[in-house]
Amino acid sequence: MNKHYYYLEMKEHHLDVPYLGEKRRIRVLLPKDYDRDKERHYPVVYMHDGQNVFYSKEAYTGYSWKVIPTIKRNPDIPRMIVVGIDNHPTRMNEYAPWRFSNIHHEADQNMGGKGMEYAEFVMQVVKPFIDQTYRTKSDRKHTAMVGSSLGGNITQFMGVVYQDQIGGLGVFSSANWLNRTEFDRFVKRHTLDPDQRVYIQVGTDEGDDTDETLTQGNIKQLYIDESLLYYRQLLEGGLPLDHIKLNVVVGAVHHEHVWATYLPECLRHISEDWE
């Protein structure tokens, strides 16, 4: 299935998800002149919550990441392939490597825990398919991953587990307060790759209705604390200061229109070493 948007082309695929026994929609946005420049290979950016990535009519909030307008309006950003991976209705399980621990309802503590299986699907099914089907630069430096909220959680996690394959991370409004203790213990057990480039964005007015049902803490402060902690974890893990960009936005809320606003800045940061 092909769709044309000016000089951009969208392709759609349905890939098998081994741990669910079902297929998942994956959409691939190809850069300008992809079909013309037959010898050119491109970096790849993988984005979670694929329904929210390209079109506002599909997004939960009615507003997407505006990836297509971002690429068109910012010609200084290197040409890339963008892969949107749809989430499952149980995204809270898929995007969390551990059962939720920092929540006050006992019933909700059974949520989460499928993050490693999802990560393996992305890296063992989706990425090989993309690299075999399209002209990609498949090396670590030219492979990046972007996610928001719980999608930010799984991005952080995969950035550690697969740091030999993922060179750039965009972590927006991380909800890693749900597994703060587990992730902190996990990241301290690993030597981080100092060549990774990481962009972190958080607002001072984060939190939504779902978050309020999960914790009794100050949700706005939890989001800020989580991003600051992640920043510190990366520095302590050996990443140089100029490889990490932390953007705390006064008044910014937990919403796609905020993340779309700062996506160009994220893409510029993680692509700085691209050839």
C-alpha positions in Angstrom: 0.0 0.0 0.0 1.5 3.3 -1.1 0.5 6.9 -0.4 2.2 10.0 -1.8 2.6 13.2 0.1 4.3 15.7 -2.2 7.9 14.3 -2.4 7.4 11.8 0.5 6.2 8.2 0.1 4.5 6.1 2.7 4.7 2.3 2.7 2.7 0.0 4.9 3.5 -3.5 6.1 2.1 -6.0 8.6 4.6 -8.1 10.5 4.2 -11.0 12.8 4.5 -10.4 16.5 5.9 -13.7 17.9 4.8 -13.3 21.5 1.2 -12.4 20.5 0.7 -14.6 17.5 -0.7 -11.7 15.5 0.4 -9.1 13.0 1.3 -5.5 13.7 1.1 -2.5 11.3 4.4 -0.9 10.5 4.5 2.2 8.3 7.6 3.5 6.6 8.0 7.1 5.5 10.6 7.4 2.7 12.7 10.5 2.1 12.6 12.8 -0.9 13.9 11.2 -4.1 14.2 7.8 -2.5 13.2 6.1 -5.8 15.5 8.4 -7.8 18.8 8.1 -5.8 19.2 4.4 -6.3 22.6 4.2 -4.7 21.9 6.3 -1.6 21.3 4.7 1.8 19.6 6.4 4.7 19.6 6.6 8.5 16.5 5.2 10.2 14.4 6.6 13.0 12.1 4.1 14.7 9.1 5.7 16.6 6.8 4.0 19.1 3.0 4.6 19.3 2.8 4.6 15.5 -0.8 5.6 15.4 0.3 9.0 16.8 3.2 9.6 14.5 1.9 10.6 11.1 -1.8 11.6 11.1 -3.8 13.5 13.6 -7.0 11.7 12.6 -5.5 8.5 14.0 -3.9 9.9 17.1 -5.6 9.3 20.5 -5.6 13.0 21.3 -6.5 14.1 17.8 -3.0 15.5 17.2 0.0 13.7 15.8 3.8 14.2 16.0 3.5 16.0 12.6 6.5 14.1 11.2 5.7 14.8 7.6 5.3 18.6 8.0 8.5 18.5 10.2 10.5 17.0 7.5 9.1 19.3 4.8 9.6 22.5 6.9 13.1 21.7 8.1 15.3 21.0 5.1 18.4 21.3 7.2 17.5 18.0 8.9 19.3 15.1 7.1 17.1 12.9 4.9 16.1 9.8 6.8 13.6 6.9 6.8 11.0 7.1 9.6 9.4 3.9 10.8 6.2 4.2 12.9 5.4 1.0 14.9 1.8 0.8 16.0 1.2 0.1 19.6 -1.0 -2.7 21.0 -4.1 -1.9 23.0 -2.1 -3.2 26.0 0.7 -0.7 25.4 1.1 -0.3 29.1 2.3 -3.9 29.3 4.5 -3.7 26.1 6.3 -0.5 26.9 7.2 -1.5 30.5 10.1 -4.0 31.0 9.0 -4.6 34.6 5.7 -4.8 36.5 4.8 -1.4 37.7 6.1 -0.9 41.2 5.6 2.8 42.0 1.8 2.9 42.0 -0.8 2.8 44.8 -3.5 0.6 43.4 -2.6 -3.1 44.0 -4.5 -4.2 40.9 -2.4 -2.0 38.6 0.8 -3.6 39.9 0.0 -6.5 37.5 0.5 -4.1 34.6 3.7 -4.0 32.6 6.4 -6.6 32.3 6.3 -7.3 28.5 8.9 -4.7 27.5 11.7 -7.2 26.7 9.4 -9.2 24.4 8.4 -6.0 22.6 12.0 -4.9 22.4 12.9 -8.2 20.8 10.1 -7.8 18.3 11.4 -4.4 17.2 15.1 -5.4 17.0 14.7 -9.0 15.8 11.7 -8.6 13.5 11.1 -5.0 12.5 14.7 -3.7 12.1 15.9 -6.7 10.1 12.8 -6.4 7.8 13.5 -2.7 7.3 17.2 -3.2 6.6 16.4 -6.0 4.1 13.6 -4.2 2.4 14.9 -0.6 2.2 18.3 1.0 1.5 19.2 1.8 5.1 22.4 2.7 6.9 21.9 -0.2 9.4 24.8 0.6 11.7 24.4 1.8 15.2 25.4 5.4 14.5 22.6 5.8 11.9 19.9 4.0 13.9 17.7 6.0 16.3 14.6 5.5 18.4 12.1 8.1 19.6 9.2 7.7 22.1 7.0 9.6 24.5 5.6 8.8 27.9 5.7 5.0 28.2 7.1 5.0 24.7 9.9 7.1 26.3 10.3 4.4 29.0 10.9 1.6 26.4 13.2 3.9 24.4 15.4 4.3 27.5 15.4 0.6 28.2 16.1 -0.4 24.6 18.8 2.3 24.4 20.7 0.3 27.1 19.9 -3.3 26.0 20.6 -2.6 22.3 23.2 0.2 22.6 25.4 -1.7 20.2 22.6 -1.2 17.5 21.0 2.1 18.5 23.0 5.3 18.4 20.4 8.0 19.0 17.5 8.3 21.5 14.7 10.8 21.7 13.0 10.5 25.1 10.0 12.7 25.6 8.0 13.0 28.9 9.3 9.8 30.3 6.9 8.0 32.7 9.8 6.0 34.1 8.6 6.9 37.6 6.5 3.8 37.3 9.7 1.7 37.4 12.2 4.1 38.8 13.9 1.6 41.2 14.1 -1.2 38.6 15.5 1.0 35.9 18.1 2.7 38.1 19.3 -0.7 39.3 19.3 -2.0 35.7 21.2 1.0 34.1 23.9 0.9 36.9 24.7 -2.7 35.9 25.7 -1.6 32.4 28.6 0.3 30.9 26.9 2.8 28.5 28.1 3.6 25.1 29.7 7.1 25.2 29.0 7.6 21.5 25.2 7.5 21.9 23.4 10.8 21.5 20.3 11.4 23.7 17.6 14.1 23.6 15.4 14.5 26.7 12.3 16.7 26.8 9.9 17.2 29.7 7.4 19.9 30.7 6.7 21.5 34.0 3.0 20.7 33.7 3.1 17.1 32.8 0.6 14.4 33.8 -2.8 13.3 32.4 -6.0 11.7 33.8 -4.5 8.1 33.6 -1.4 9.2 35.5 -3.5 10.6 38.3 -5.2 7.2 38.8 -1.8 5.5 39.1 -0.1 7.4 41.8 -0.8 9.6 44.8 2.4 11.6 44.3 2.9 15.1 42.7 2.6 13.9 39.1 4.2 17.1 37.7 7.2 16.7 39.9 7.5 13.0 39.2 7.9 13.7 35.5 10.5 16.4 36.1 12.4 14.2 38.5 12.4 11.3 36.1 14.0 13.3 33.3 16.6 14.8 35.6 17.4 11.4 37.0 17.8 9.9 33.5 20.1 12.8 32.6 22.2 12.1 35.7 22.2 8.3 34.9 23.6 9.0 31.4 26.3 11.3 32.7 27.3 8.8 35.4 27.3 6.1 32.7 30.0 7.9 30.8 28.1 9.9 28.1 29.8 13.2 27.4 27.9 16.3 28.2 27.6 17.4 24.6 26.0 14.1 23.6 23.0 14.8 25.9 20.5 17.5 25.5 18.0 18.1 28.3 15.1 20.4 27.5 12.8 21.3 30.5 10.0 23.4 29.0 8.1 25.7 31.3 4.4 25.2 31.1 4.6 22.3 28.7 2.0 19.5 29.1 1.9 15.8 28.4 0.6 16.0 24.8 1.6 15.3 21.2 1.4 19.0 20.2 4.3 19.6 22.6 6.3 16.7 21.4 5.8 17.7 17.8 7.1 21.2 18.6 10.4 19.8 19.8 10.8 16.9 17.4 12.9 19.0 15.0 15.3 19.9 17.8 15.5 16.2 18.7 16.2 15.1 15.2 19.0 17.7 14.8 20.6 16.6 18.0 20.6 12.8 17.3 21.7 13.3 13.7 24.6 15.5 14.4 27.2 12.8 13.7 25.4 11.4 10.6 27.3 11.3 7.4 
